[in-house]
Amino acid sequence: RASAKTVTPRRRCDVELLVHRDGADVAASWPAIPSGAEAPPPPLGLPAKLRDGIHEMKQGERASFLLPEDAPGVEFEVEVVSWVENEECVHDDPGAAVKRVERKHEPHENDWKTPNDE
């Protein structure tokens, strides 16, 4: 269950991104990975492994990624715009009822931390 300290998107989150391509930012939505289901395809032909890096980013953060095994010589620049967390309501029946929660984050002195740092 997410807490108020969650400042990075998790696998259960629908993530809204800006992807920098050809000198312009292109909006993209990356759907959550449902419990017990196969991951949906990445938007805009992005490599699936890029999502692992996005889970370490904070809202408004812009980063460049190199994925030499998936796309040699290609740099991917993305910004996390926002995300909505999907919480399972019926734990023994995944997908039966899902609550969608938009998390707001209040800035504080430890903003550089991610959940993995705590």
Secondary structure, DSSP 4 states (H G I P E B T S, - for coil): ---TT--S--TTEEEEEEEEETTEEEEEEE----TTSPPPPPGGG--TTHHHHHTTPPTT-EEEEE-TTTSTT-EEEEEEEEEEEEEESSTTSTTSSEEEEEPP----TTTT--GGG-
